[in-house]
Amino acid sequence: MLDGTALNGSYWFFYGGDKLGNWIEASVHYTQSRPLIAASYAVPTMALLAAAFIRWRHRFFFAVLMVVGVAIAGVTESMRRVERRLGQSEARFKGL
C-alpha cells in the first residue's frame, strides 16, 4: 500500500526538525498553509486532466512514465517496510 508521500514524491527530510527548529524553514509554509497545500494538489491534478482530455503526440509515453513511476514508488515503499520489519526482528533476536 502506498502512502501519500510516495505518490506525491515528498522527501522525508522536508518534514523533520529538532530543538533548533525545522531542518528546512520553507517546510512550515508548505505544510501548514492551506492555499499552498491546495495549489500543490491542484497543479498536478490539472496536468493529469489536461493529459487525459487533450490530444497530443506523446500522451501514451506520458501515461507509461506515470504508471512506471507509481510502480517503482510502490516497490520501494514495500521494500522499506520489509526492511523495517527485518530490523525489528533482528533487534529482538539480539536481545535474547
C-alpha positions as CSV (number, residue, x, y, z in Angstrom):
1,M,0.0,0.0,0.0
2,L,1.4,3.4,-0.9
3,D,1.3,6.3,1.4
4,G,0.8,9.9,0.4
5,T,4.5,10.7,0.3
6,A,5.3,8.0,-2.2
7,L,2.6,9.2,-4.6
8,N,3.5,12.9,-4.4
9,G,7.2,12.5,-4.4
10,S,7.9,14.0,-1.0
11,Y,11.2,13.9,0.7
12,W,11.1,12.9,4.4
13,F,13.9,15.4,5.4
14,F,11.4,18.2,4.4
15,Y,9.2,17.4,7.4
16,G,12.0,17.0,10.0
17,G,13.1,19.2,12.8
18,D,14.9,19.3,16.2
19,K,15.1,21.6,19.2
20,L,16.6,24.4,17.0
21,G,13.6,24.3,14.6
22,N,12.7,22.8,11.3
23,W,15.5,21.5,9.1
24,I,14.1,23.3,6.1
25,E,12.5,26.6,7.0
26,A,10.2,26.7,4.0
27,S,8.6,23.5,5.0
28,V,6.5,25.3,7.6
29,H,4.7,27.3,4.9
30,Y,4.3,24.3,2.6
31,T,2.9,22.0,5.3
32,Q,0.7,24.5,7.2
33,S,-0.6,27.0,4.6
34,R,-3.9,25.8,3.2
35,P,-3.6,27.8,-0.1
36,L,-0.1,26.3,-0.8
37,I,-1.3,22.8,0.0
38,A,-4.3,23.2,-2.3
39,A,-2.1,24.5,-5.1
40,S,0.4,21.6,-4.6
41,Y,-2.5,19.2,-5.4
42,A,-4.3,21.4,-8.0
43,V,-1.3,21.8,-10.3
44,P,-0.6,18.0,-10.9
45,T,-4.4,17.3,-11.0
46,M,-4.8,19.9,-13.8
47,A,-1.8,18.4,-15.6
48,L,-3.3,14.9,-15.4
49,L,-6.7,16.2,-16.5
50,A,-5.1,18.0,-19.4
51,A,-3.2,14.9,-20.4
52,A,-6.4,12.9,-20.3
53,F,-8.5,15.2,-22.4
54,I,-6.1,17.0,-24.8
55,R,-4.8,15.0,-27.8
56,W,-1.1,15.3,-28.1
57,R,1.6,13.3,-29.7
58,H,3.3,12.0,-26.6
59,R,0.3,11.1,-24.5
60,F,1.0,7.4,-24.4
61,F,4.6,7.9,-23.4
62,F,3.4,10.2,-20.6
63,A,0.9,7.6,-19.4
64,V,3.6,4.9,-19.4
65,L,6.0,7.1,-17.4
66,M,3.4,7.8,-14.9
67,V,2.5,4.1,-14.4
68,V,6.1,3.1,-14.2
69,G,6.8,5.9,-11.6
70,V,4.0,4.8,-9.4
71,A,5.0,1.2,-9.7
72,I,8.6,2.0,-8.7
73,A,7.4,4.1,-5.7
74,G,5.2,1.1,-4.6
75,V,8.0,-1.4,-4.8
76,T,10.5,0.9,-2.9
77,E,7.9,1.6,-0.2
78,S,7.2,-2.2,0.1
79,M,11.0,-2.8,0.4
80,R,11.3,-0.2,3.1
81,R,8.5,-1.8,5.2
82,V,10.1,-5.2,4.8
83,E,13.5,-3.8,5.8
84,R,12.0,-2.1,8.9
85,R,10.3,-5.4,9.9
86,L,13.6,-7.3,9.4
87,G,15.4,-4.7,11.5
88,Q,12.9,-5.1,14.3
89,S,13.1,-8.9,14.2
90,E,16.9,-8.7,14.2
91,A,16.9,-6.4,17.3
92,R,14.5,-8.8,19.1
93,F,16.8,-11.7,18.2
94,K,19.9,-9.9,19.5
95,G,18.1,-9.1,22.7
96,L,17.5,-12.7,23.6
